[in-house]
Amino acid sequence: MSMLDHVDFSDLRVFVTILRAGSFKAAAIQLGLTPSAASHAMKRLEEKLSTRLLYRSSRAISPTAAGAELAAQLEEGFEKIGAALGKIETSAAGSLGELRINVFADAAHLLVEPALPEFVRQCPSVKLTVVVDDKPIDIVSEGYDAGIRYGHYVPEGMVTAPLTRAHQWVAAASPLYLERHGRPVQPEDLARHNCLQLLLGDNSSYKWEFGKGRRKQKIRVPGLVTINNTAATIAAATAGVGIAYLLEARIRKEIREGLLEVILPEFAAPSEPFHMYYSSRRHAHPALRKLIDIIRLQNGLAKLR
């Protein structure tokens, strides 16, 4: 009986994922396991192989010489298996069942909505579920195949694919508001204005960011109105209620039609690109790959390789 008959394939996968992710916790999230289950899988694998594969400390995990050699061979093997399965799944991309993604509101409006017609054309039999949610969640435990967030909000240990280039956050107000209250010249001038408060998904109030690099600053602005919905914020700003802080891409139409004007443009702050993120076990889902490529192409990026 060969060694392969003694070793559980899933334990080998846990081992490789731990090395990729850099920790038991991150690997467990990717695989949909508890950290304890991942630890038990490693212990079971090392016992069956009678070989220590990992050095463990409170700060880091690293492979032993035997572990590094095994991991390299397994990576190559898993890539071949993934490629073989991918070919089969790609040929049946139109009947892949269900794809569930969780996105925040701005990404739904800017990325998912424009991509839907082409996605439906390319994957006519795929059941696509898009849940719009600005709250941070664990997509693995919640049963999603993928999520869309800004790059710096993507949970540790996830596979990521950039969907756009960097964006800009800008302050904007209606011509009516600026006529009544004047135009700020410096970010500090906002202290004398009514600013529409931006409520994040975790119910914290967002400090407005201005400038770049060393000149970057965060300002707590005054305002009596707090909104956690971009569309409602835009409506309030165009009605002259106050100054809003928004993604410039989100208000292109309002700017073009003269309903809103960007103020303090020289202080506009760059934003991380939008990213699709998912656990490694979802990487072979061809419908997800197609959706990513459609969004990337529509935003001037090349397809994933």
Buried (B, 14 or more C-beta within 10 A) or exposed (E): EEEEEEBEEEBBBBBBBBBBBBBBBBBBBBBEBEBEBBBBBBEBBBEEBEEEBBEEEEEEBEBBEBBEEBBEEBEEEBEEEEEEEBEEBBEEBEEBEEBBBBBBBBBBBBBBEEBEEBBEEBBEEBEBEBBBBBEBBEBBEEEBBBBBBBBEBBBEBBBBBBBBEEBBBBBBBBEEBBEEBEBBEEBEEBEEBBBBBBBBBEEEEBEBBBBEEEEEBEBEBEBEBEBBEBEEBBBBBBEBBBBBBBBBBBBEEBBEEEBBBBBBEEBBBBBBBBBBBBBBBBEBBBBBBBBBBBBBEBBEBEEEE
